[in-house]
């Protein structure tokens, strides 16, 4: 699976061409405003930038275009936090570098210069470390040695990509979250919220982005 790449088609919108996964029949980000969606769901949903600190570690299911990482790095820099942001993403079907570059063209204000080379090979800078772990997260996450302060759960729709939202994988998310760590996701699907509750999180349904009425956030409970 690590040799498989994303299969795309492009849909024209007012903001520019948006990549659509033909494998999952789902867009990589909101057709309305992908950056605003990232800021609302993943940054606001994890109370960022308020929690940023040196070494703050974000983990993500679904690297996609790298939009979430770039928006987070932009926020980290704007917050004035000193030190490094750590970011680890799990991606089964990495996007070809040329497609990734095209997908980010609508967002010229993001620090896309850090993607001078393919980010799925891993990148480091003065204020960030990015690691992209390719392969099926159901196989790679259990072997990961890290612990995240916050999770971005950004796989394709649970209805179209159920493997990335199954109970066992959500349990691994919980196992790889620091005490009082958080998650945020655009989905409010009941089975996902139940799986995350069983994985050790106090889960709350909150206002979603755009046309999505609700999304989910949560904080890892203290071990009993």
N, C-alpha and C positions, 0 to 999 in steps of 0.2 A: 504493500500500500504506500510505502514511502516514496515510490517512483511515480505515483499517480499525481497528475496535475489537474487543476480546476478546468472545467469545460464551461465556456462562457458564451453568452450573447449579450448584445448591448441594446439598451432601450433609451431613446432620446427623451429628455425631460427639459423643463425650463432651466434647470441648474446645470444641464450637460448630460452626457451619456452615462447611464448607470449600468454597472455589470450585473447580469442575472445568471445565476447558476443553472445550467441546463440539467445538471444531475438532480438538483433538489427543487427546481422550478421556483426559486425564491431569490429576491434581490439581496445583494451584499450589504446594502444599507438603504435607509428610507428613500423612496422615490421623491419625497418632498424636500427633505434637507437632512442628509446623512450626518453632517457635523452637529447640527442642533440635536439630533436624536442621540448621538453619542454623549454629548454634554448632559442632556437630561437624564438618560437612562443610567449610564455607567459612572459619570463623574458625580452628579447630584445624588444618584442612587447609593453611592458609597461614601457620601459626605466628603467629597473632594472638591477643592484643594485643602479643606480645613485639617485633614489628617496627615498631610504630607510631612515627611521627616527624612533625614538622611537614611538611605537603605530601605525606604518603604518599598514593599514588594507586591506587585500586582501580578496575578495569574489570570489567564484567559483561555476559554474554550472557543476556538475559531479565530485565527489571525486575519483571515480574509485579505482585505486591501491594506491592512496596517493603519486604517483610519483611527481606530481606538487608541493605538499606541501614540500616534502623532498628536492627537488631541490631548492626551494625558501629558505628554512631554511638554506641550505648549503651556498647559495649565501649571505644571510643576515649575517651569521657568518663570511664568508670570507671578507665581506665589512668592518668589524670592527665597525659596527653600534652598539651603546650601547642601552640598553632598550629591549623592546619586539616587536616581530612580531605578529600581530593578523591575523588569517586566519579562515574564515568561509566558509564551503563548503555545498552545497545542493545536496543530493544524494537520488534518488528514490529507487535504488536497490543496497544496500550495499553489498560489496563482503565479503564472509566468511573470517574470519581472517587467516585461514590456506592458502586459495587461495591468499590472499593479500601478505602474507609472501613469497610464492613461486614466485609470479609475480615480487617481488623486488630483488630476488636473483641475477639477472644479474647486479645489481648496488651496489656492496659492498662498494663503496666509499661514498655513501650517508649516512646521519645520521640515519640509520634504527633502531638504538638502542632506539630512542624515541618511537618506536612502540613496546615496551615491552608488551603492552596490546592493545586491539582492539581500534584503533583510532576513530572508529565511536561512541565510548562512550564519546569522548572528552578527550583531553589531555592538560596538562599545564607543562611548564618547566621554567627554569630560564629566558630564552630569547624568549619564544613563548607561545601563547594560541591558541589552535586548537579546533574549534567547527564544528561538522558535523551534519547538520540538515537533518534527514531522512524524506522521503515522497515526494510527487509530488511538485516540485518547483512552479508550478502554484498555489498551495494552500499555501505553506509555505513561499515563498518569500514575498507576499503582507503583511504578518503579522510580518515580521522581522523588528526589530527596528533599525538595524544598517545602516551605511553609509560606503561604500567602497572607498578607495583611488584608487583601481585598481581591475578590474574584469578579471578572467580567464574564458572564455566561452568555455568549453571543453566537451559539450555533444557529443553523437555519431552523425554521419553524419546527416545533416538536411534532407536528402532524406530518411533516415532510422528511424529517431527519430524526426519527425517534431514538436511534442508537446513541445520540449525543446527550440524551436526557433521561436515560434509564436509571433505575433505582441504584444499581451498583456503581455507576459512574458518579452520581450525586453523592453517594456515600464516600467515594474517594475525594471529591471536592471538600467535603467536611473534614476528612482525615488530614487533608493538606491545607488546613486553615488554622492560623494562630488563634489562641483564645481571644475572644471579642473581635475577631476578624469578621469581615462582611462579604456579602455578595450582592450583586444587582443583575437583573435580567429584564428584557423587554416583555417576556412572556408571563402571563398570569394563569397558565393552564393548571387546573386543579391537581393533576397527577404529578406535575413538576413541583408544585408547592408542597405537596405531601411528601415527596421524596426528599426534598431539602429539609423539611421538618424532621423526618426520620434520620437525616444525616447530621443532626445536631444544631440546626439553626432555628432561631425564633423568626418566623417568616411573616411579612406584612405585605398586603396588597395595597399599592398606592397608585396615584394618577399616572397614566401612561403618556407617551409622546404622540402628538398629532392625533391621528384617527384611532389609535389604540387607547381604549378607555382605561385600562389598568396595566400595571407591570408589577414585578415582585422584587422586594429587597429583604435582607435578613442579616442577623448578627448571630455569630456562633455562641451557643450557650456555654456557660462554665461547666466543666466536667463535674458530675455529681459524685 
